[in-house]
Amino acid sequence: MNDGIRLLDPTAETSPVRRGRRAPPPALEGLTLGLLDIGKARGSTFLDRLESHFTGRGLDVKRYAKPTNTRTAPIELAQTVAEEVDVVVDALSD
């Protein structure tokens, strides 16, 4: 908790683990960006726009999708994303 702001863990953990916020990278150049579609309405539209923007800047982008928006990402998907990219954007729509 910092300045009255409380960050909640959006995962399905029954006992949330307190994690420190990682600092964002100083620049995106030279990094591989991951775009994760969580299966919500119009999330892919949002990610299409981001992908166009990022690739237009010459950045390397990889796309991923959860099989359903009602559950957490399968461990295999999370591991693949963690191994293949440096930064991830989740497409949320609510």
Secondary structure, 3 states (H helix, E strand, C coil): CECCECCCCCCCCCCCCCCCCCCCCCCCCCCEEEEEECCCCCHHHHHHHHHHHHHHCCCEEEEEECCCCCCCCCHHHHHHHHHHCCEEEEECCC
